[in-house]
C-alpha cells in the first residue's frame, strides 16, 4: 500500500545509519539522521545506534528495530504499527502522537519517554512541517493498543491520555510515571509495578491487575473495580478437595463408560492460571465455561470436543493445541498464540451410517491481536468474531463462516480461503 511518502531502500537507510554513527562519535564525514516524512516500512534497523535522530512523521510499519538505540530520538506522529522493537532503548524519546499498534516491545526501555498526545503535523509540498495548532481535533493520542510490552521499563514516562488497550504489560516497571487518563481497557497488567505513578481517571475496564503493585499510586477516578484481580478471577482448584489427577480419573471413567460411570471434568468458573503442567493432562470433552486461563501454557494440549465458552485465554500459549470439535463461543483470546493450532471439525458416524461434522465454534470470540499463523480453521464457525489485527498467515480457512466478523487490519497473507463465507472482502 502506497503511503504517499518517499520510499527509502535498505541500502539508503544503511548509509544514513553509518553517517549518523560517525556524527555521534565526532568522526569526520558524519551527519545527523534527519528522516522526516519518509517511508521506512519493513526496513531493518537491528542494533543500529540512532540516538538523537529525527523520524518525525515517517512510516516505519513492520520495521525491525530490535536491540536498537533510540535514546532521545524523535518519533513524533510516526506510524510504527507491527514493528519489532524488542529490547530497544527509547529512553527520553519523543513518541507523541505515534501509532505503535500491534508492535512487539518486549524488554524495551522507555524511561522518561514522552508518550503524550501530539499535534498532528501536515506535510507541505517542500516537505516542511506545517503545525496545526488551531484545532483541538488535530490532536492524536499515542497508541500502544495490542502491543507486547512485557518486562519493559516505563519509569518516569509521560503518557497521559495514551492508549494501552489490549496491551500486554506483564511485569512492566512504571514507577513515578504519569498515566493520567490513560486507556488500559483489556490490558494485562499482571505483576506490573506502578509505584508512585499517576493513574487518575485511567480506564481499567477488563484489565488484569493480579499482583499489580499500586503503592503510593494516585488512582482517583480510575475504575479499578472493573478490573480483574485475585478475588474475582474465579474459584481456586484447591476448593474442590481433590487434585487435578483425581478429578481426571473420574473424567476418564465418564468418557470410557459413555457417561454411565464417573463424572465429567467441569472446571467452569475456575481460576486455572497457575495450574502447573495443565497441558500434560487429557482434557478431551472437558467443560470449563467462563474459566480463567490467562497466560496459561497449553501448547500441544489435547482439548478436543470441549466446552470452553466465555473462557479467558488472554496471552495464553496454545501452539499446536488440538481444539477439534470444541465450543469456544465468546471466548477471550486476545494476544493468544495459536500458531499451528488445530481448530478443524471432528467427524462422527450416525446410527444410520451417515456422517456429521462437529465444528469448532468461535462465534463472538475476541481474537484481537491473536497469532493464528498456520492454524487449521477449516469449517470453523467464526460468526461475529473480532479478528482486529489478528495474524492469519498461511491459515486454512476453507469453508469457514466469517459472517459478521470484525476483520479490521487482519492479515490473511497466504491463507486458504476457498468457499469462505463472509460479508466482507478478505485479502
C-alpha positions in Angstrom: 0.0 0.0 0.0 1.4 3.4 -1.0 2.0 5.9 1.8 2.4 8.9 -0.5 5.9 9.4 1.1 9.3 8.9 -0.5 10.3 5.2 0.0 13.9 4.6 1.2 15.7 1.5 0.3 17.7 -0.6 2.7 21.0 0.5 1.3 20.0 4.2 1.6 19.0 3.6 5.3 22.3 1.7 5.9 24.2 4.7 4.6 22.2 7.1 6.8 22.9 4.9 9.9 26.6 4.8 9.1 26.8 8.6 8.8 24.8 9.1 12.0 27.1 6.8 14.0 30.0 8.9 12.8 28.1 12.1 13.8 27.5 10.7 17.3 31.2 9.8 17.8 32.5 13.0 16.3 34.2 11.3 13.3 34.7 13.4 10.2 32.1 12.8 7.4 29.2 12.2 9.8 25.7 13.6 9.6 22.8 13.6 11.9 19.9 11.4 10.7 17.0 13.7 9.8 14.5 11.4 8.1 11.2 13.3 8.2 8.1 12.2 6.3 9.8 9.2 4.7 8.5 5.6 4.1 10.8 3.2 6.0 8.3 0.4 6.3 9.7 -3.1 6.5 13.3 -2.0 6.7 16.0 -3.4 9.1 17.3 -1.2 11.9 18.5 -4.0 14.1 21.2 -3.0 16.6 21.5 0.4 15.0 22.6 3.4 17.1 20.2 6.2 16.0 20.1 8.1 19.3 19.1 11.8 18.8 17.9 11.1 15.3 14.6 12.6 13.9 12.0 10.5 12.2 9.1 12.9 12.5 6.0 11.9 10.5 7.7 8.8 9.0 6.1 5.4 8.3 8.0 2.6 10.0 5.3 -0.1 9.9 6.7 -3.6 10.1 10.3 -2.4 10.6 12.8 -4.5 12.6 14.2 -2.2 15.2 15.1 -4.8 17.8 18.1 -4.1 20.1 18.4 -0.6 18.6 19.5 2.5 20.5 16.9 5.3 20.0 17.7 7.4 23.1 16.3 10.9 22.7 15.1 10.2 19.2 12.0 11.9 17.8 9.3 9.6 16.5 6.7 12.4 16.7 3.5 11.3 14.8 5.2 8.2 13.3 3.4 5.1 12.1 5.2 2.1 13.7 2.4 -0.4 13.5 3.5 -4.0 13.7 7.2 -3.1 14.2 9.6 -5.3 16.1 11.0 -3.0 18.9 12.2 -5.8 21.2 14.8 -4.8 23.7 15.3 -1.4 22.0 16.1 1.7 24.0 13.7 4.6 23.8 14.8 6.5 26.9 13.8 10.2 26.7 12.5 9.6 23.1 9.6 11.7 21.8 6.8 9.4 20.8 3.9 11.9 21.0 1.1 11.0 18.6 2.9 7.9 17.4 0.9 4.8 16.4 2.6 1.6 17.7 -0.4 -0.7 17.3 0.4 -4.4 17.5 4.2 -3.9 17.8 6.5 -6.1 19.9 8.2 -4.1 22.6 9.2 -6.9 24.9 12.1 -5.8 27.1 12.3 -2.3 25.6 13.3 0.7 27.7 11.0 3.8 27.8 12.4 5.6 30.8 11.3 9.2 30.8 9.9 8.9 27.2 7.2 11.3 26.1 4.1 9.3 25.2 1.6 12.1 25.4 -0.8 13.1 22.6 0.7 15.2 19.9 -0.5 17.8 17.4 -1.0 16.3 14.0 1.5 17.7 11.5 0.8 18.2 7.9 3.4 17.9 5.1 3.7 20.7 2.7 4.9 20.4 -0.9 8.5 21.1 0.1 8.4 18.6 3.0 8.5 21.3 5.6 6.2 21.0 8.6 3.0 22.9 9.0 1.8 22.7 12.6 -1.9 22.6 13.0 -2.3 24.1 16.5 -5.5 25.9 15.6 -7.8 22.8 16.1 -8.1 20.5 19.1 -9.5 17.9 16.7 -6.0 17.7 15.2 -4.6 16.1 18.4 -3.6 12.5 18.1 -3.1 10.1 21.0 -0.1 7.9 21.3 -1.4 4.4 20.6 0.1 1.2 22.1 -3.0 -0.9 21.6 -2.3 -4.6 21.3 1.5 -4.2 21.9 3.6 -6.6 23.8 5.4 -4.5 26.5 6.2 -7.4 28.9 9.1 -6.5 31.2 9.7 -3.1 29.7 10.8 -0.1 31.7 8.3 2.9 31.5 9.5 4.6 34.7 9.1 8.4 34.6 7.3 8.2 31.2 4.8 10.9 30.4 1.9 9.0 29.0 -1.3 10.9 30.0 -4.1 10.1 27.5 -2.1 7.3 25.9 -4.0 4.2 24.6 -2.7 0.9 26.0 -5.9 -1.0 25.4 -5.4 -4.8 24.9 -1.7 -4.4 25.5 0.5 -6.9 27.4 2.3 -5.0 30.2 3.1 -8.1 32.3 5.8 -7.3 34.8 6.4 -3.8 33.5 8.1 -1.3 35.7 6.2 2.0 35.7 7.5 3.9 38.7 6.9 7.7 39.1 5.2 7.9 35.7 2.2 10.0 34.5 -0.6 7.8 33.1 -3.4 10.2 33.9 -6.5 9.5 31.7 -4.6 6.6 30.0 -6.7 3.8 28.5 -5.8 0.3 29.8 -9.1 -1.4 28.7 -8.4 -5.2 28.4 -4.7 -4.8 29.1 -2.7 -7.4 31.0 -1.1 -5.5 34.0 -0.2 -8.7 36.0 2.8 -8.0 38.3 3.3 -4.5 36.9 4.9 -2.0 39.3 3.1 1.4 39.3 4.8 2.7 42.5 4.5 6.4 42.8 2.7 6.8 39.4 -0.4 8.9 38.5 -3.3 6.7 37.3 -6.0 9.3 37.9 -9.1 8.7 35.7 -7.4 5.8 33.9 -9.7 3.3 32.2 -9.0 -0.1 33.8 -12.1 -1.9 32.5 -11.5 -5.6 32.0 -7.8 -5.1 32.7 -5.9 -7.7 34.7 -4.3 -6.3 37.9 -3.3 -9.6 39.6 -0.1 -9.0 41.6 0.0 -5.4 40.3 1.8 -3.0 42.7 0.0 0.2 43.3 1.9 1.6 46.3 1.8 5.4 46.6 -0.2 5.5 43.3 -2.8 8.2 42.6 -5.9 6.3 41.5 -8.7 8.9 42.0 -11.3 8.3 39.2 -9.7 5.2 38.0 -12.3 2.4 37.6 -10.2 -0.3 39.4 -13.4 -2.0 40.5 -14.0 -3.1 36.9 -10.5 -4.8 36.7 -9.8 -8.5 37.3 -7.8 -9.3 40.4 -7.2 -12.4 42.6 -10.5 -12.1 44.3 -12.7 -12.1 41.2 -10.7 -14.3 38.8 -12.6 -17.5 39.7 -12.8 -20.4 42.1 -9.5 -22.0 43.1 -9.0 -25.6 42.2 -8.0 -26.4 45.8 -11.5 -25.7 47.0 -12.8 -28.9 45.3 -10.9 -31.0 47.9 -9.5 -33.1 45.0 -6.3 -32.9 43.0 -6.5 -32.5 39.2 -5.3 -36.1 38.7 -8.2 -37.3 40.9 -10.7 -35.2 39.0 -9.3 -36.5 35.7 -9.6 -40.1 36.9 -13.4 -39.6 37.3 -13.4 -37.8 33.9 -11.6 -40.7 32.2 -14.2 -43.2 33.7 -17.0 -40.9 32.4 -15.6 -40.9 28.9 -14.9 -44.7 28.8 -18.4 -45.6 30.1 -20.2 -43.0 27.8 -21.4 -41.2 30.9 -22.5 -44.2 33.0 -19.7 -44.0 35.5 -17.5 -41.3 36.9 -18.1 -37.6 36.4 -17.3 -35.2 33.6 -14.5 -32.8 34.3 -16.3 -29.5 34.9 -14.0 -26.6 35.8 -16.5 -23.8 34.8 -15.7 -20.6 36.6 -12.4 -21.8 38.0 -9.1 -19.9 38.1 -6.7 -22.2 36.2 -3.9 -19.7 35.6 -1.5 -21.3 38.0 -2.2 -24.9 37.5 1.1 -26.5 36.7 1.5 -28.7 33.6 -2.2 -28.4 32.7 -1.4 -29.2 29.1 0.0 -32.6 30.0 -3.4 -33.9 31.2 -6.0 -35.4 28.8 -8.6 -32.6 28.6 -10.8 -34.1 25.9 -14.5 -33.3 26.4 -13.9 -31.2 29.5 -16.1 -28.3 30.4 -14.6 -25.0 31.5 -17.2 -22.3 30.8 -16.0 -18.9 32.0 -12.7 -20.3 33.3 -9.6 -18.1 33.6 -6.7 -19.5 31.6 -4.8 -16.2 31.3 -1.1 -16.7 30.5 -1.5 -20.5 30.7 0.7 -22.7 28.6 -1.5 -25.1 26.7 0.9 -25.8 23.8 0.3 -29.2 22.2 -2.6 -29.9 24.6 -5.5 -32.2 23.6 -8.7 -30.3 24.2 -11.0 -31.9 21.6 -14.8 -31.7 21.9 -14.6 -29.4 25.0 -17.0 -26.7 26.1 -14.9 -23.5 26.8 -17.5 -20.8 26.1 -16.6 -17.4 27.6 -13.3 -18.7 28.9 -10.4 -16.2 29.2 -7.3 -17.2 27.2 -5.6 -13.8 27.1 -1.8 -14.1 26.4 -2.1 -17.9 26.6 0.4 -20.1 24.7 -1.5 -22.5 22.5 0.9 -23.5 19.8 -0.3 -26.7 18.0 -3.1 -27.2 20.6 -5.8 -29.6 19.4 -9.2 -27.9 19.8 -11.0 -30.0 17.2 -14.8 -30.0 17.7 -14.7 -27.7 20.7 -17.0 -24.8 21.6 -15.3 -21.5 22.3 -18.2 -19.2 21.9 -17.4 -15.7 23.2 -14.0 -16.8 24.5 -11.4 -14.1 25.1 -8.3 -14.9 23.2 -6.6 -11.5 22.9 -2.9 -11.8 22.1 -3.1 -15.6 22.4 -0.6 -17.6 20.4 -2.5 -20.2 18.4 0.3 -20.9 15.8 -0.4 -24.2 14.1 -3.4 -25.0 16.4 -6.0 -27.4 15.1 -9.5 -25.9 15.1 -10.9 -28.1 12.4 -14.1 -30.3 12.9 -14.5 -33.8 14.3 -16.3 -36.3 12.1 -18.8 -38.8 13.6 -20.8 -41.6 12.2 -24.6 -41.5 12.9 -26.5 -44.8 13.6 -27.8 -44.8 10.1 -24.3 -44.7 8.7 -24.3 -41.0 7.6 -21.6 -38.7 8.6 -21.8 -35.5 10.6 -19.3 -32.8 11.4 -18.8 -31.3 14.9 -17.4 -27.9 14.0 -15.3 -25.6 16.2 -17.5 -22.7 17.3 -15.7 -19.4 17.8 -18.7 -17.2 17.3 -18.4 -13.9 19.1 -14.9 -14.8 20.3 -12.4 -12.0 20.9 -9.3 -12.8 18.8 -7.8 -9.3 18.7 -4.1 -9.3 18.0 -4.0 -13.2 18.2 -1.4 -15.1 16.3 -3.0 -17.8 14.2 -0.2 -18.5 11.7 -0.6 -21.9 10.2 -3.7 -22.7 12.2 -6.3 -25.1 10.8 -9.6 -23.3 10.9 -11.4 -25.2 8.1 -15.2 -25.3 8.6 -14.8 -23.2 11.7 -17.8 -21.1 12.9 -16.5 -17.6 13.4 -19.6 -15.5 13.1 -19.3 -12.2 14.8 -15.7 -12.9 16.0 -13.3 -10.0 16.5 -10.1 -10.5 14.4 -8.8 -7.0 14.6 -5.1 -7.1 13.9 -5.0 -10.9 14.1 -2.2 -12.6 12.1 -3.7 -15.4 10.0 -0.7 -16.1 7.7 -1.0 -19.5 5.9 -4.2 -20.4 7.8 -6.6 -23.0 6.4 -9.9 -21.1 6.4 -11.7 -23.2 3.8 -15.4 -23.2 4.3 -15.1 -21.2 7.5 -18.1 -18.9 8.4 -16.9 -15.4 9.0 -20.3 -13.8 8.7 -20.4 -10.5 10.7 -16.8 -11.0 11.8 -14.7 -7.8 12.5 -11.7 -8.0 10.2 -10.1 -4.6 10.8 -6.4 -4.9 9.7 -6.5 -8.7 10.0 -3.6 -10.2 8.0 -4.7 -13.1 5.7 -1.4 -13.4 3.8 -1.1 -16.9 2.3 -4.3 -18.1 3.8 -6.5 -20.7 2.1 -9.9 -19.0 1.6 -11.8 -21.4 -0.7 -15.5 -21.3 -0.1 -15.2 -18.9 2.9 -18.5 -17.4 4.0 -18.1 -13.7 4.6 -20.0 -10.4 4.1 -16.7 -8.5 3.8 -13.9 -8.7 1.2 -10.9 -10.7 2.5 -7.4 -10.2 1.4 
